[in-house]
Amino acid sequence: MPNSSSISEFLLLALADTRQLQLLHFWLLLGIYLAALLGNGLISTAVACDHRLHTPMYFFLLNLALLDLGCISTTLPKAMANALWHTRAISYAGCAAQVFFFLFFISAEYSILTIMSYDRYVAICKPLHYRTLLGSRACATMAAAQQDVVFSVLLSLQFPSVLLRPCIYVCSRFWCNW
């Protein structure tokens, strides 16, 4: 008879089994999360408010700060909730969504870092042509290319499907034979 069971959630390994260590992990993760929110929020506010910072370098730095906020917001809240409420389960859909968004933001961060390195290359190696090569239109075009949803989504979609399918198979085989 074929296996008719299905996996609806994953059990996560806890960092620690004692309640005091779980609370310590919660407070450490909360401190890291708040520091990231504060730092990236300050960068975003400074670049948005000061018109002297409306240069290509700071424009890309603003995009990097926003992507970092998205990246850290996909992983740390669930880890903090698990440590605080002593839960270890994550739904299959929640795990797939978390992996999707994490990989989406990571691939977008790599793209923006590549664009930032080109910006610095032009500023250092071709300083007289900097304004013509990296004007506001060129920056907008590069930011749009960086935000290319098709590339990031395709990259993000291939990993969760590849990673989660064998994991479900192994878990179902393990638990059915137990």
Phi and psi in degrees as a GROMACS rama.xvg file:
@    title "Ramachandran Plot"
@    xaxis  label "Phi"
@    yaxis  label "Psi"
@TYPE xy
-70.8824  158.024  PRO-2
-70.6313  123.458  ASN-3
-111.106  9.03644  SER-4
-80.8761  157.486  SER-5
-135.666  154.404  SER-6
-96.8146  125.523  ILE-7
-110.554  -16.0407  SER-8
-155.031  160.26  GLU-9
-108.127  148.759  PHE-10
-100.011  124.624  LEU-11
-91.2228  147.373  LEU-12
-77.2943  134.733  LEU-13
-81.493  150.866  ALA-14
-70.574  -32.3695  LEU-15
-152.122  152.953  ALA-16
-93.7952  -22.2464  ASP-17
-83.0656  146.748  THR-18
-64.9696  -36.5366  ARG-19
-64.6287  -40.9251  GLN-20
-70.0312  -33.6156  LEU-21
-65.2388  -40.4552  GLN-22
-67.1193  -36.9849  LEU-23
-62.3469  -43.9105  LEU-24
-62.469  -39.5385  HIS-25
-60.4155  -47.1413  PHE-26
-67.334  -36.7477  TRP-27
-65.7703  -44.5158  LEU-28
-65.9607  -37.1482  LEU-29
-64.3485  -41.1181  LEU-30
-62.6178  -43.2619  GLY-31
-63.7602  -42.8389  ILE-32
-65.2918  -44.5757  TYR-33
-66.783  -37.4286  LEU-34
-64.1873  -41.0096  ALA-35
-66.9421  -41.6131  ALA-36
-62.7107  -44.1035  LEU-37
-66.1283  -47.9361  LEU-38
-63.0653  -48.9815  GLY-39
-70.0569  -32.2072  ASN-40
-66.4755  -40.069  GLY-41
-66.1683  -40.3158  LEU-42
-62.3755  -46.721  ILE-43
-62.3228  -43.6381  SER-44
-66.0413  -43.7997  THR-45
-63.1587  -44.4476  ALA-46
-69.0806  -37.5396  VAL-47
-72.4474  -34.2952  ALA-48
-87.609  -34.3335  CYS-49
-92.7616  115.681  ASP-50
-68.8243  -20.2426  HIS-51
-70.9396  -17.2366  ARG-52
-94.9044  12.6904  LEU-53
-87.8707  59.3623  HIS-54
-114.56  164.691  THR-55
-55.8474  -41.4694  PRO-56
-60.4695  -45.7037  MET-57
-75.6469  -28.5874  TYR-58
-62.0708  -44.835  PHE-59
-71.2305  -33.012  PHE-60
-64.3274  -38.5407  LEU-61
-61.6386  -44.8264  LEU-62
-61.9314  -40.191  ASN-63
-64.7789  -40.4157  LEU-64
-64.0272  -40.5464  ALA-65
-68.0333  -38.6415  LEU-66
-66.8191  -36.9935  LEU-67
-65.3479  -38.3706  ASP-68
-61.1822  -42.3318  LEU-69
-66.2883  -40.5669  GLY-70
-65.196  -45.5353  CYS-71
-74.2465  -24.6884  ILE-72
-78.9279  -9.29516  SER-73
-86.0678  -25.074  THR-74
-109.698  -45.1738  THR-75
-67.9203  -38.2269  LEU-76
-59.6764  -40.0435  PRO-77
-67.5795  -39.2451  LYS-78
-64.845  -39.6378  ALA-79
-67.6947  -39.8091  MET-80
-64.5106  -40.0607  ALA-81
-64.2304  -40.3971  ASN-82
-71.5708  -36.0407  ALA-83
-76.9003  -44.5147  LEU-84
-99.4818  9.09985  TRP-85
56.0724  42.723  HIS-86
-108.785  153.482  THR-87
-128.324  2.50313  ARG-88
-100.327  145.353  ALA-89
-136.944  135.195  ILE-90
-68.2703  159.41  SER-91
-61.3446  -44.7004  TYR-92
-65.4708  -39.2543  ALA-93
-64.6708  -40.5375  GLY-94
-65.8977  -44.2672  CYS-95
-63.8414  -40.5114  ALA-96
-66.1314  -41.0284  ALA-97
-64.3492  -44.3908  GLN-98
-64.2859  -42.4971  VAL-99
-59.267  -52.6524  PHE-100
-68.4152  -36.2689  PHE-101
-61.8625  -47.4243  PHE-102
-68.2793  -33.0157  LEU-103
-61.5114  -49.7053  PHE-104
-69.5034  -36.3834  PHE-105
-64.7491  -44.5278  ILE-106
-66.0068  -35.8461  SER-107
-68.2488  -36.1123  ALA-108
-64.8804  -40.7138  GLU-109
-61.3232  -39.7115  TYR-110
-64.1824  -44.9212  SER-111
-68.4005  -34.256  ILE-112
-65.9507  -35.9245  LEU-113
-64.8837  -43.3642  THR-114
-65.2874  -39.0749  ILE-115
-64.7748  -36.3254  MET-116
-67.981  -36.0317  SER-117
-65.3306  -40.3762  TYR-118
-58.283  -46.2804  ASP-119
-68.6901  -34.6779  ARG-120
-60.7209  -47.2419  TYR-121
-65.1683  -40.1641  VAL-122
-65.0643  -34.32  ALA-123
-88.3023  -46.2655  ILE-124
-87.0654  -26.1295  CYS-125
-134.184  63.2042  LYS-126
-65.1894  -29.4032  PRO-127
-74.8975  -22.0656  LEU-128
-100.745  5.8176  HIS-129
-59.5591  -46.8186  TYR-130
-65.6635  -34.5025  ARG-131
-79.059  -36.7505  THR-132
-76.5605  -35.2207  LEU-133
-123.624  60.781  LEU-134
-79.3281  -175.757  GLY-135
-65.3806  -34.2466  SER-136
-69.4021  -40.9221  ARG-137
-65.0345  -39.2107  ALA-138
-64.698  -41.9267  CYS-139
-64.3043  -39.452  ALA-140
-65.7519  -43.2462  THR-141
-67.1142  -37.988  MET-142
-65.9574  -37.919  ALA-143
-66.8756  -39.1844  ALA-144
-66.0069  -36.1336  ALA-145
-66.8372  -36.3808  GLN-146
-86.5917  19.068  GLN-147
-59.3495  104.296  ASP-148
-66.5871  -35.2648  VAL-149
-62.4224  -46.9161  VAL-150
-63.6882  -48.8513  PHE-151
-66.6177  -40.4203  SER-152
-68.5899  -42.2658  VAL-153
-63.2335  -41.1291  LEU-154
-64.6824  -40.6822  LEU-155
-71.5486  -33.2622  SER-156
-75.7166  -28.7311  LEU-157
-72.8129  -32.1856  GLN-158
-75.5751  -45.3376  PHE-159
-61.0782  -38.9547  PRO-160
-67.9328  -37.508  SER-161
-73.6686  -39.8246  VAL-162
-77.7338  -38.0204  LEU-163
-81.9079  -29.0008  LEU-164
-62.9518  -50.0425  ARG-165
-65.5676  -32.5769  PRO-166
-64.8805  -41.3413  CYS-167
-65.3639  -41.2178  ILE-168
-63.357  -46.2506  TYR-169
-64.6525  -44.4266  VAL-170
-63.4512  -41.3437  CYS-171
-68.1826  -37.6787  SER-172
-66.0181  -42.1914  ARG-173
-63.7596  -49.8154  PHE-174
-72.8493  -29.8432  TRP-175
-73.7767  -30.9519  CYS-176
-84.8494  -13.1478  ASN-177
